[in-house]
Amino acid sequence: MNSIKECFEIILNGDRKNCRLASLAVRKVLYRTDNDRKKYEEIQEQVNLAPENYKRINEEWRQVNFVKAISVIYFLHELDKGSDLCFPWFFQLLENKNGIIRYAAVRMILHELGPLTVHIRCPGKNSIVSDVLPPHTADKILFSLFVSLNQFLQHLWKPEYKKYKYFKDLPTNSYKSVLMVLMKLEEMCGKEYIKYLENEYKKLLTNPPNIIGTA
């Protein structure tokens, strides 16, 4: 397994044993000392294709190995492709009953929060991220993520969760995974910015957009 592309071909098509070995090999290939530009092109290709390739997988063990492998290389995806590129897929993963898959999804979303919150954490400071992902674009993505997370949390809510006073006591499930992302979002953005998002969300609920269909 000498390349990222070869690893993912085995992950998607190999037997159970080789699929797991290929998933583990992804990290080794990634951190291998070389100046192979093709490796980074293959990483970006695999991340861009991840949602579609995941749809092809039927076996849970293959899903686990695939998502784990993608989560290892995800931080090298192209910012200019849009930081919300995989968000719909992440929400699908967050609802998965397998904790390894959910945790990988949480890791990938938390990675996205880094570049998305640079302008909030370091106001007025120029960065490479700001050139590719302007603050107004990042704000729109953060608001969309905030709304989606809250709506998803409402969808996952069960009355029995009321008895848990602390986050750590919640059962390990999709609800806890989504709540983990929301808590990290507040930590990185700060309470003032979260209050702004909450107010914008309330406006959206009070005055939903007027969508006029065409015949």
C-alpha positions as CSV (number, residue, x, y, z in Angstrom):
1,M,0.0,0.0,0.0
2,N,2.2,2.8,-1.3
3,S,-0.4,5.5,-2.0
4,I,-3.5,7.1,-0.6
5,K,-5.4,6.1,-3.7
6,E,-4.3,2.5,-3.4
7,C,-5.3,2.4,0.3
8,F,-8.9,3.7,-0.5
9,E,-9.3,1.3,-3.4
10,I,-8.6,-1.6,-0.9
11,I,-10.8,0.0,1.8
12,L,-13.7,0.2,-0.7
13,N,-13.2,-3.2,-2.5
14,G,-11.0,-5.5,-0.3
15,D,-12.0,-8.2,2.1
16,R,-12.4,-7.5,5.8
17,K,-8.8,-8.1,6.8
18,N,-7.2,-6.1,4.0
19,C,-9.8,-3.3,4.4
20,R,-8.8,-2.8,8.0
21,L,-5.0,-2.9,7.2
22,A,-5.5,-0.4,4.4
23,S,-7.4,1.9,6.8
24,L,-4.4,1.8,9.2
25,A,-2.0,2.3,6.3
26,V,-3.5,5.6,5.4
27,R,-1.9,7.3,8.4
28,K,1.5,5.7,7.6
29,V,1.3,6.9,4.0
30,L,0.2,10.4,5.1
31,Y,3.1,10.9,7.4
32,R,5.7,9.2,5.3
33,T,8.6,11.5,4.7
34,D,8.5,12.5,1.0
35,N,7.7,15.4,-1.2
36,D,5.2,13.6,-3.3
37,R,2.7,16.3,-4.5
38,K,0.6,13.6,-6.0
39,K,-0.2,12.3,-2.5
40,Y,-1.9,15.6,-1.5
41,E,-3.8,15.6,-4.8
42,E,-5.1,12.1,-4.0
43,I,-6.0,13.2,-0.5
44,Q,-8.1,16.1,-1.8
45,E,-9.7,13.8,-4.3
46,Q,-10.7,11.2,-1.7
47,V,-12.2,13.8,0.6
48,N,-14.2,15.3,-2.2
49,L,-15.5,11.9,-3.2
50,A,-16.1,10.7,0.3
51,P,-19.9,11.2,0.6
52,E,-20.5,9.5,-2.7
53,N,-18.1,6.6,-2.0
54,Y,-19.7,6.1,1.4
55,K,-23.1,5.5,-0.3
56,R,-21.6,2.5,-2.1
57,I,-20.7,0.8,1.2
58,N,-23.1,-1.8,2.6
59,E,-21.0,-3.5,5.3
60,E,-20.7,-1.8,8.7
61,W,-17.1,-2.9,9.2
62,R,-16.2,-1.3,5.8
63,Q,-18.1,1.9,6.7
64,V,-16.1,2.1,10.0
65,N,-12.7,1.7,8.2
66,F,-13.6,4.1,5.5
67,V,-14.8,6.9,7.8
68,K,-11.8,6.4,10.1
69,A,-9.4,6.7,7.1
70,I,-11.2,9.8,5.8
71,S,-11.0,11.4,9.2
72,V,-7.2,11.0,9.2
73,I,-6.7,12.9,6.0
74,Y,-9.6,15.3,6.2
75,F,-7.6,18.2,7.7
76,L,-5.8,18.5,4.3
77,H,-8.9,19.2,2.2
78,E,-9.1,22.3,0.1
79,L,-10.6,25.3,1.8
80,D,-11.6,26.9,-1.4
81,K,-13.9,23.9,-2.1
82,G,-16.1,25.3,0.7
83,S,-15.8,24.4,4.3
84,D,-19.3,23.1,4.4
85,L,-18.7,20.7,1.6
86,C,-19.2,17.6,3.6
87,F,-21.6,18.9,6.3
88,P,-24.7,17.0,5.0
89,W,-22.6,13.8,5.1
90,F,-21.4,14.5,8.6
91,F,-24.9,14.8,9.9
92,Q,-25.7,11.4,8.3
93,L,-22.7,10.0,10.2
94,L,-23.7,11.6,13.5
95,E,-26.9,9.7,13.4
96,N,-25.1,6.3,12.9
97,K,-25.5,3.8,15.7
98,N,-21.7,3.0,15.6
99,G,-19.8,5.2,18.0
100,I,-16.5,5.0,16.0
101,I,-18.3,6.5,13.0
102,R,-19.9,9.2,15.1
103,Y,-16.7,10.2,16.8
104,A,-14.9,10.4,13.4
105,A,-17.7,12.8,12.3
106,V,-17.3,14.9,15.4
107,R,-13.5,15.1,14.8
108,M,-14.0,16.3,11.2
109,I,-16.6,18.9,12.2
110,L,-14.4,20.2,15.0
111,H,-11.5,20.5,12.5
112,E,-13.7,22.8,10.4
113,L,-14.4,25.0,13.3
114,G,-10.7,26.1,13.4
115,P,-10.7,28.0,10.0
116,L,-14.3,29.0,10.4
117,T,-13.7,30.8,13.7
118,V,-10.3,32.5,13.0
119,H,-11.9,35.9,12.5
120,I,-13.8,35.6,15.8
121,R,-10.9,34.2,17.9
122,C,-8.3,36.6,16.3
123,P,-10.2,39.7,15.2
124,G,-8.4,42.1,12.9
125,K,-5.5,39.7,12.3
126,N,-4.8,38.8,8.7
127,S,-4.4,35.1,7.9
128,I,-4.1,32.8,4.9
129,V,-7.5,31.4,6.0
130,S,-9.2,34.8,5.8
131,D,-8.0,35.3,2.2
132,V,-9.6,32.0,1.1
133,L,-12.6,32.1,3.5
134,P,-13.7,35.7,4.1
135,P,-15.3,36.4,7.5
136,H,-18.8,37.1,5.9
137,T,-18.6,33.6,4.3
138,A,-17.5,32.0,7.5
139,D,-20.3,33.7,9.4
140,K,-22.9,32.3,7.0
141,I,-21.5,28.8,7.3
142,L,-21.3,29.0,11.1
143,F,-25.0,30.2,11.2
144,S,-26.1,27.4,8.9
145,L,-24.2,24.9,11.1
146,F,-25.6,26.3,14.3
147,V,-29.2,26.1,13.0
148,S,-28.7,22.5,11.6
149,L,-27.1,21.3,14.9
150,N,-30.0,22.8,17.0
151,Q,-32.6,21.3,14.7
152,F,-30.9,18.0,14.8
153,L,-30.7,18.1,18.6
154,Q,-34.4,18.7,18.8
155,H,-35.0,15.7,16.4
156,L,-32.8,13.5,18.6
157,W,-34.2,14.7,22.0
158,K,-35.9,12.1,24.3
159,P,-37.7,12.9,27.6
160,E,-35.4,10.6,29.5
161,Y,-32.5,12.9,28.9
162,K,-34.0,15.3,31.5
163,K,-32.7,13.1,34.4
164,Y,-29.0,13.7,33.4
165,K,-27.6,16.8,35.1
166,Y,-24.2,16.6,33.5
167,F,-23.1,16.1,29.9
168,K,-20.7,13.3,30.9
169,D,-23.5,11.3,32.4
170,L,-25.5,11.2,29.1
171,P,-25.6,7.9,27.4
172,T,-23.2,7.5,24.4
173,N,-25.4,8.2,21.4
174,S,-26.1,10.6,18.5
175,Y,-27.6,13.2,20.9
176,K,-24.5,13.4,23.0
177,S,-22.3,13.6,19.8
178,V,-24.3,16.6,18.5
179,L,-24.2,18.3,21.9
180,M,-20.5,17.8,22.0
181,V,-20.1,19.7,18.7
182,L,-22.4,22.5,20.0
183,M,-20.4,22.9,23.2
184,K,-17.1,23.1,21.2
185,L,-18.7,25.7,18.9
186,E,-19.6,27.8,21.9
187,E,-16.1,27.4,23.4
188,M,-14.4,28.5,20.2
189,C,-16.8,31.3,19.3
190,G,-17.5,32.7,22.7
191,K,-20.8,33.4,24.4
192,E,-21.3,36.8,22.8
193,Y,-21.1,35.3,19.3
194,I,-23.4,32.4,20.2
195,K,-25.9,34.9,21.6
196,Y,-25.8,36.6,18.2
197,L,-26.4,33.2,16.4
198,E,-29.3,32.5,18.8
199,N,-30.9,35.9,18.0
200,E,-30.5,35.3,14.3
201,Y,-32.0,31.8,14.7
202,K,-35.0,33.3,16.6
203,K,-35.6,35.8,13.7
204,L,-35.5,32.9,11.3
205,L,-38.1,31.0,13.3
206,T,-40.3,34.1,13.6
207,N,-40.0,35.2,10.0
208,P,-39.2,32.2,7.8
209,P,-38.1,33.1,4.2
210,N,-40.9,33.5,1.7
211,I,-40.3,30.9,-1.0
212,I,-42.5,31.3,-4.0
213,G,-42.7,28.3,-6.3
214,T,-43.0,28.6,-10.1
215,A,-45.3,26.7,-12.2
